[in-house]
Amino acid sequence: MSKIKAKATLKLNAYHILMERVEAGLRYGWHRAHKHTDKPDMEAILNAQEEAVSNEIAEILDQSE
């Protein structure tokens, strides 16, 4: 039985991946800010979005050393 050698190259588009996570975080934060009220103030919206975007980005970054 012969062995087949295969070589593959994978190139990730970091900008695209990051932008997808930022957009997902903004959407989630918007919905989160409106969870218990129909008209949250701007600070509540921004805080919810900041936390959601931070969480989305943290999921794709390796934080171990």
The first five atom37 places (N, CA, C, CB, O) and aatype in JSON, in Angstrom:
{
  "aatype": [12, 15, 11, 9, 11, 0, 11, 0, 16, 10, 11, 10, 2, 0, 18, 8, 9, 10, 12, 6, 1, 19, 6, 0, 7, 10, 1, 18, 7, 17, 8, 1, 0, 8, 11, 8, 16, 3, 11, 14, 3, 12, 6, 0, 9, 10, 2, 0, 5, 6, 6, 0, 19, 15, 2, 6, 9, 0, 6, 9, 10, 3, 5, 15, 6],
  "atom_mask": [
    [1, 1, 1, 1, 1],
    [1, 1, 1, 1, 1],
    [1, 1, 1, 1, 1],
    [1, 1, 1, 1, 1],
    [1, 1, 1, 1, 1],
    [1, 1, 1, 1, 1],
    [1, 1, 1, 1, 1],
    [1, 1, 1, 1, 1],
    [1, 1, 1, 1, 1],
    [1, 1, 1, 1, 1],
    [1, 1, 1, 1, 1],
    [1, 1, 1, 1, 1],
    [1, 1, 1, 1, 1],
    [1, 1, 1, 1, 1],
    [1, 1, 1, 1, 1],
    [1, 1, 1, 1, 1],
    [1, 1, 1, 1, 1],
    [1, 1, 1, 1, 1],
    [1, 1, 1, 1, 1],
    [1, 1, 1, 1, 1],
    [1, 1, 1, 1, 1],
    [1, 1, 1, 1, 1],
    [1, 1, 1, 1, 1],
    [1, 1, 1, 1, 1],
    [1, 1, 1, 0, 1],
    [1, 1, 1, 1, 1],
    [1, 1, 1, 1, 1],
    [1, 1, 1, 1, 1],
    [1, 1, 1, 0, 1],
    [1, 1, 1, 1, 1],
    [1, 1, 1, 1, 1],
    [1, 1, 1, 1, 1],
    [1, 1, 1, 1, 1],
    [1, 1, 1, 1, 1],
    [1, 1, 1, 1, 1],
    [1, 1, 1, 1, 1],
    [1, 1, 1, 1, 1],
    [1, 1, 1, 1, 1],
    [1, 1, 1, 1, 1],
    [1, 1, 1, 1, 1],
    [1, 1, 1, 1, 1],
    [1, 1, 1, 1, 1],
    [1, 1, 1, 1, 1],
    [1, 1, 1, 1, 1],
    [1, 1, 1, 1, 1],
    [1, 1, 1, 1, 1],
    [1, 1, 1, 1, 1],
    [1, 1, 1, 1, 1],
    [1, 1, 1, 1, 1],
    [1, 1, 1, 1, 1],
    [1, 1, 1, 1, 1],
    [1, 1, 1, 1, 1],
    [1, 1, 1, 1, 1],
    [1, 1, 1, 1, 1],
    [1, 1, 1, 1, 1],
    [1, 1, 1, 1, 1],
    [1, 1, 1, 1, 1],
    [1, 1, 1, 1, 1],
    [1, 1, 1, 1, 1],
    [1, 1, 1, 1, 1],
    [1, 1, 1, 1, 1],
    [1, 1, 1, 1, 1],
    [1, 1, 1, 1, 1],
    [1, 1, 1, 1, 1],
    [1, 1, 1, 1, 1]
  ],
  "atom_positions": [
    [[0.85, -1.17, 0.0], [0.0, 0.0, 0.0], [0.9, 1.24, 0.0], [-0.97, 0.0, 1.23], [1.83, 1.34, 0.8]],
    [[0.62, 2.16, -0.88], [1.43, 3.38, -0.95], [0.74, 4.52, -0.2], [1.69, 3.79, -2.42], [-0.48, 4.58, -0.1]],
    [[1.57, 5.41, 0.31], [1.04, 6.57, 1.04], [0.98, 7.75, 0.08], [1.92, 6.91, 2.28], [1.88, 7.96, -0.73]],
    [[-0.08, 8.5, 0.19], [-0.25, 9.7, -0.63], [0.09, 10.9, 0.22], [-1.71, 9.8, -1.2], [-0.44, 11.08, 1.32]],
    [[0.98, 11.72, -0.29], [1.34, 12.95, 0.42], [0.5, 14.08, -0.16], [2.87, 13.26, 0.28], [0.41, 14.26, -1.37]],
    [[-0.09, 14.83, 0.74], [-0.91, 15.96, 0.31], [-0.45, 17.21, 1.06], [-2.43, 15.69, 0.56], [-0.08, 17.16, 2.24]],
    [[-0.48, 18.3, 0.36], [-0.1, 19.57, 0.96], [-1.21, 20.56, 0.64], [1.3, 20.07, 0.44], [-1.62, 20.71, -0.51]],
    [[-1.68, 21.24, 1.67], [-2.75, 22.22, 1.47], [-2.35, 23.52, 2.15], [-4.1, 21.69, 2.03], [-1.68, 23.53, 3.18]],
    [[-2.76, 24.6, 1.57], [-2.52, 25.91, 2.14], [-3.87, 26.56, 2.45], [-1.67, 26.81, 1.18], [-4.78, 26.55, 1.62]],
    [[-3.97, 27.1, 3.63], [-5.19, 27.75, 4.05], [-4.86, 29.2, 4.38], [-5.83, 27.02, 5.26], [-4.0, 29.48, 5.21]],
    [[-5.55, 30.11, 3.73], [-5.33, 31.53, 3.98], [-6.63, 32.12, 4.52], [-4.85, 32.27, 2.68], [-7.66, 32.08, 3.85]],
    [[-6.57, 32.67, 5.7], [-7.74, 33.27, 6.32], [-7.78, 34.76, 6.04], [-7.74, 33.0, 7.84], [-6.74, 35.43, 6.02]],
    [[-8.96, 35.27, 5.83], [-9.15, 36.69, 5.63], [-9.5, 37.29, 6.99], [-10.27, 36.98, 4.55], [-10.67, 37.33, 7.38]],
    [[-8.49, 37.75, 7.71], [-8.67, 38.24, 9.07], [-9.65, 39.42, 9.12], [-7.34, 38.66, 9.66], [-10.45, 39.5, 10.05]],
    [[-9.59, 40.31, 8.15], [-10.49, 41.47, 8.13], [-11.94, 40.99, 8.05], [-10.17, 42.41, 6.94], [-12.79, 41.47, 8.79]],
    [[-12.21, 40.06, 7.15], [-13.57, 39.55, 6.97], [-14.07, 38.86, 8.24], [-13.63, 38.58, 5.77], [-15.21, 39.06, 8.66]],
    [[-13.22, 38.04, 8.84], [-13.59, 37.34, 10.07], [-13.88, 38.34, 11.18], [-12.48, 36.37, 10.5], [-14.88, 38.2, 11.9]],
    [[-13.02, 39.33, 11.34], [-13.21, 40.33, 12.38], [-14.48, 41.15, 12.15], [-12.0, 41.26, 12.44], [-15.23, 41.4, 13.09]],
    [[-14.72, 41.56, 10.91], [-15.93, 42.34, 10.61], [-17.21, 41.54, 10.85], [-15.89, 42.83, 9.16], [-18.21, 42.09, 11.32]],
    [[-17.18, 40.26, 10.55], [-18.35, 39.42, 10.84], [-18.63, 39.39, 12.34], [-18.13, 37.98, 10.32], [-19.78, 39.46, 12.76]],
    [[-17.57, 39.28, 13.13], [-17.73, 39.24, 14.59], [-18.21, 40.58, 15.14], [-16.42, 38.85, 15.27], [-19.04, 40.62, 16.04]],
    [[-17.69, 41.68, 14.6], [-18.12, 43.01, 15.05], [-19.6, 43.21, 14.71], [-17.26, 44.13, 14.39], [-20.37, 43.67, 15.55]],
    [[-20.0, 42.87, 13.49], [-21.4, 43.01, 13.1], [-22.32, 42.14, 13.96], [-21.58, 42.65, 11.62], [-23.39, 42.59, 14.37]],
    [[-21.9, 40.92, 14.22], [-22.7, 40.03, 15.07], [-22.83, 40.61, 16.48], [-22.07, 38.61, 15.12], [-23.91, 40.55, 17.08]],
    [[-21.75, 41.15, 17.0], [-21.78, 41.76, 18.32], [-22.68, 42.98, 18.38], [0.0, 0.0, 0.0], [-23.4, 43.18, 19.35]],
    [[-22.63, 43.8, 17.34], [-23.5, 44.99, 17.31], [-24.97, 44.58, 17.28], [-23.17, 45.86, 16.08], [-25.8, 45.17, 17.98]],
    [[-25.29, 43.58, 16.47], [-26.68, 43.1, 16.4], [-27.13, 42.52, 17.74], [-26.83, 42.04, 15.29], [-28.21, 42.84, 18.24]],
    [[-26.28, 41.67, 18.32], [-26.63, 41.05, 19.59], [-26.77, 42.11, 20.68], [-25.56, 40.01, 19.99], [-27.72, 42.07, 21.47]],
    [[-25.85, 43.06, 20.73], [-25.92, 44.13, 21.72], [-27.17, 44.97, 21.59], [0.0, 0.0, 0.0], [-27.76, 45.38, 22.58]],
    [[-27.57, 45.23, 20.34], [-28.81, 46.01, 20.1], [-30.02, 45.27, 20.67], [-29.0, 46.28, 18.57], [-30.85, 45.85, 21.37]],
    [[-30.1, 43.99, 20.36], [-31.22, 43.2, 20.86], [-31.16, 43.05, 22.38], [-31.24, 41.82, 20.19], [-32.19, 43.08, 23.05]],
    [[-29.97, 42.88, 22.9], [-29.79, 42.75, 24.35], [-30.24, 44.03, 25.08], [-28.32, 42.43, 24.68], [-30.87, 43.95, 26.13]],
    [[-29.91, 45.19, 24.51], [-30.29, 46.46, 25.13], [-31.8, 46.65, 25.13], [-29.61, 47.64, 24.4], [-32.34, 47.35, 25.99]],
    [[-32.48, 46.02, 24.17], [-33.94, 46.15, 24.07], [-34.67, 44.99, 24.73], [-34.35, 46.24, 22.61], [-35.89, 44.86, 24.58]],
    [[-33.96, 44.14, 25.46], [-34.56, 42.95, 26.04], [-35.67, 43.28, 27.05], [-33.5, 42.11, 26.7], [-36.72, 42.65, 27.04]],
    [[-35.43, 44.25, 27.92], [-36.39, 44.55, 28.98], [-37.07, 45.9, 28.82], [-35.7, 44.51, 30.31], [-37.89, 46.29, 29.66]],
    [[-36.75, 46.62, 27.76], [-37.37, 47.92, 27.54], [-37.47, 48.18, 26.05], [-36.58, 49.05, 28.24], [-36.6, 47.76, 25.28]],
    [[-38.51, 48.88, 25.64], [-38.69, 49.19, 24.22], [-37.82, 50.37, 23.79], [-40.15, 49.5, 23.94], [-37.46, 50.48, 22.62]],
    [[-37.47, 51.24, 24.74], [-36.69, 52.43, 24.4], [-35.53, 52.61, 25.37], [-37.59, 53.67, 24.39], [-35.6, 53.46, 26.26]],
    [[-34.47, 51.83, 25.21], [-33.3, 52.02, 26.09], [-32.58, 53.32, 25.72], [-32.33, 50.82, 25.98], [-32.64, 53.77, 24.58]],
    [[-31.9, 53.91, 26.69], [-31.15, 55.13, 26.39], [-29.88, 54.76, 25.62], [-30.81, 55.92, 27.69], [-29.48, 53.6, 25.57]],
    [[-29.26, 55.76, 25.04], [-28.09, 55.54, 24.2], [-26.96, 54.85, 24.97], [-27.59, 56.87, 23.63], [-26.26, 54.0, 24.42]],
    [[-26.76, 55.21, 26.23], [-25.7, 54.61, 27.03], [-25.93, 53.12, 27.21], [-25.61, 55.3, 28.4], [-24.98, 52.34, 27.14]],
    [[-27.16, 52.71, 27.44], [-27.46, 51.28, 27.6], [-27.2, 50.52, 26.3], [-28.93, 51.09, 28.04], [-26.68, 49.4, 26.33]],
    [[-27.55, 51.12, 25.18], [-27.31, 50.49, 23.89], [-25.81, 50.33, 23.64], [-27.96, 51.31, 22.75], [-25.35, 49.25, 23.28]],
    [[-25.07, 51.41, 23.84], [-23.63, 51.37, 23.6], [-22.92, 50.39, 24.53], [-23.03, 52.76, 23.77], [-22.01, 49.68, 24.1]],
    [[-23.32, 50.35, 25.79], [-22.7, 49.41, 26.73], [-22.97, 47.97, 26.33], [-23.22, 49.67, 28.15], [-22.07, 47.13, 26.37]],
    [[-24.21, 47.68, 25.95], [-24.56, 46.32, 25.53], [-23.8, 45.93, 24.27], [-26.07, 46.2, 25.3], [-23.33, 44.79, 24.15]],
    [[-23.67, 46.86, 23.34], [-22.95, 46.56, 22.1], [-21.46, 46.4, 22.35], [-23.19, 47.67, 21.08], [-20.83, 45.51, 21.78]],
    [[-20.89, 47.23, 23.2], [-19.46, 47.12, 23.5], [-19.15, 45.77, 24.13], [-19.02, 48.26, 24.44], [-18.17, 45.11, 23.76]],
    [[-19.96, 45.35, 25.07], [-19.74, 44.06, 25.72], [-19.9, 42.91, 24.73], [-20.71, 43.89, 26.9], [-19.12, 41.96, 24.74]],
    [[-20.93, 42.99, 23.89], [-21.17, 41.91, 22.92], [-20.05, 41.82, 21.88], [-22.51, 42.12, 22.23], [-19.62, 40.72, 21.54]],
    [[-19.58, 42.95, 21.39], [-18.48, 42.95, 20.41], [-17.22, 42.4, 21.07], [-18.23, 44.38, 19.85], [-16.5, 41.61, 20.46]],
    [[-16.93, 42.82, 22.28], [-15.76, 42.32, 23.0], [-15.82, 40.8, 23.17], [-15.64, 43.0, 24.36], [-14.82, 40.11, 23.0]],
    [[-17.0, 40.29, 23.51], [-17.16, 38.84, 23.67], [-16.98, 38.1, 22.35], [-18.53, 38.53, 24.27], [-16.35, 37.04, 22.31]],
    [[-17.52, 38.66, 21.26], [-17.38, 38.03, 19.95], [-15.9, 37.95, 19.53], [-18.18, 38.8, 18.89], [-15.45, 36.92, 19.03]],
    [[-15.17, 39.03, 19.74], [-13.75, 39.06, 19.36], [-12.93, 38.13, 20.25], [-13.19, 40.5, 19.44], [-12.02, 37.45, 19.78]],
    [[-13.26, 38.1, 21.53], [-12.54, 37.23, 22.47], [-12.67, 35.76, 22.07], [-13.06, 37.44, 23.91], [-11.77, 34.96, 22.33]],
    [[-13.79, 35.4, 21.46], [-14.0, 34.01, 21.06], [-13.04, 33.57, 19.95], [-15.44, 33.82, 20.59], [-12.72, 32.39, 19.86]],
    [[-12.57, 34.5, 19.12], [-11.71, 34.11, 18.01], [-10.23, 34.34, 18.3], [-12.11, 34.86, 16.78], [-9.38, 33.94, 17.5]],
    [[-9.91, 34.97, 19.42], [-8.51, 35.21, 19.76], [-8.03, 34.18, 20.76], [-8.33, 36.63, 20.32], [-8.76, 33.79, 21.67]],
    [[-6.8, 33.75, 20.59], [-6.17, 32.82, 21.52], [-5.55, 33.63, 22.64], [-5.11, 31.92, 20.81], [-4.58, 34.36, 22.42]],
    [[-6.1, 33.51, 23.82], [-5.62, 34.31, 24.94], [-4.72, 33.52, 25.88], [-6.78, 34.87, 25.7], [-4.37, 34.01, 26.96]],
    [[-4.34, 32.31, 25.48], [-3.46, 31.51, 26.33], [-2.0, 31.86, 26.05], [-3.71, 29.99, 26.1], [-1.67, 32.35, 24.98]],
    [[-1.16, 31.61, 27.01], [0.28, 31.88, 26.83], [1.07, 30.68, 27.21], [0.73, 33.07, 27.65], [2.3, 30.7, 27.13]]
  ]
}
